[in-house]
Amino acid sequence: MKSYDVVAFGAVGDGIVPATHSFQQTIDACAAEGGGMVFVPAGRYLIGTIYLRSYISLVLDAGAVLLASTDRQHYEMVNVYQRTGNPTAYPGNICAIGVSGVTISGRGRLDGQDQSFWIAKEGAGNSSESTLIAYWPKDWRPMSLLFEHCEDVLIEGITISHSSVYAGWLIDCNRVNINGVTISNDLRGPNTDGFHLSSCRYVTIANSHFQTGDDAIAIDANGTQAASYMTITNCTFHTSVNCFRIYTGLDPWITERVYSLVSQIVISNCSVSEAAGFINLTAEDGEIAGVVVTGITLRMNIEGVPFFLMTNRGSIRRISISQVIAEANGVCTVVGQPGDCIEQVQIAQSQFEITPRKKKYGLGIPEDITGYAYHHFAPYHIYIRHVKSIGFHQVRVRWTDNALPDCWSLLQAEHIEQLVLHRVQGAAYGGNADVPVIALHQAGEVEVAGMKVDAAATVFIRLTGDQAERTRLRLTDNHLELIATEVQSDFRK
């Protein structure tokens, strides 16, 4: 492989002299010879927008820092989403459009100079439990990486730090491998996400660490193809929002609504030291299907809920969550809209230790969902609404204290067609024994087997709604020694 040194083309690594032109000359000279390695030795290189070409391997030596210029004149607006009905544009540092066989690797670093592109808020506070953003964005800020319509992409070993917005935005890219990458962004910066993967396919992310002030990894299908066939494994997270947001719709520049698909996503063997949620699935004008999450350890002090699933004119199907050990202030929330479809959701072999903290919708989310940030305020317990089928198998929920004055059921479900609870353990929260362990409103078919209740309660299952008399309830082998009444029905709406 031929090697081209950016210094030989005039790049100065003092962090002061602009190096954009020298970098682009080096890349273009390498591409003109059919590709090869563009080498960046130790130093601080001030760059604006540079474009990678096909079969270019950009290698950052240890000690090499690519410093984002703060001069607007050093950037180009990169037009993206032009093949959709929702075109937009954004400035970027390292860009690749319609190329193949590109690599960014090495032990060097991209530094986005984040605070140069922000304005500090007044009175934002410093509480680790707050999800408030401490800065306003200025009128422009560059993506550290911005790729569209690329194939065979490798990003390996590098660190991306102090991003002013996303660390990386990849759109309609195929065969992407991200390995051993470190994202180190401000936890209280605006939109300081890790990687956004928009309509990408055949993606692997492994052995990487994410510190972000927004979603660490976002997956959507708002480009020209479905987002599918992704594996994320052996990663660690520290974020003030979600480790994963998987969604259709939602993006603010979308004016033409298109029904899109995200499918075949596997997330495994990950550890979380802080987050407001592990995974947020939001299907707006689209479908999310075939998502597997397994082998997760999770600690959350920020208000939120580990698992949040929501539809708005969309569908969520075939979701499997298993082998999770979580310390948080909520269990999971699954809410649809009337007429939507949420089905075949399974949570299994998991333990939740919940320390409730007062939050806006701790007891239930309003029916009229007008935004997608409800996961921050989602209920403490297992909360389900407008769901076709969901099951919990070998799941334990333990409340660590009774500090809040409110009381609530272990599980609350409204407008649910099929619910299965198999070997679930837990109890209602608070000192009011009259609160049922399970509260069901307008329920269809319910199976509860091998359940163990940890605290005394007057009622095990309370059925309400005008369909209560038609609920098909099957109870077998449950441990109800602390329960006075097994089932109580109220046929009123």
Secondary structure, 3 states (H helix, E strand, C coil): CCEEEHHHHCCCCEEEEECHHHHHHHHHHHHHCCCEEEEECCEEEEECCEECCCCEEEEECCCEEEEECCCHHHCCEEEECCCCCCCEEEEEEEEEECCEEEEEEECCEEECCHHHHEEECCCCCCCCCCCCCCEEECCCCCEEEEEECCEEEEEECCEEECCCCCCEEEECCEEEEEECCEEECCCCCCCCCCEEEECCEEEEEECCEEEECCCCEEEECCCCCCEEEEEEECCEEEECCEEEEEEECCCCCCCCCCCEEEEEEEEEEEEEEECCEEEEEEEECEEEEEEEEEEEEEECCCCCCCEEEEEECCEEEEEEEEEEEEEECCCEEEECCCCCEEEEEEEEEEEEEECCCCCCCCCCCCCCCCCCCHHHHCCCCEEEEEEEEEEEEEEEEEECCCCCCCCECCEEEEEEEEEEEECCEECCECCCCCCCCEEEEEEEEEEEECCEECCCEEEEEEEECCCHHHCEEEEECCECCCEEEEEEEECCC
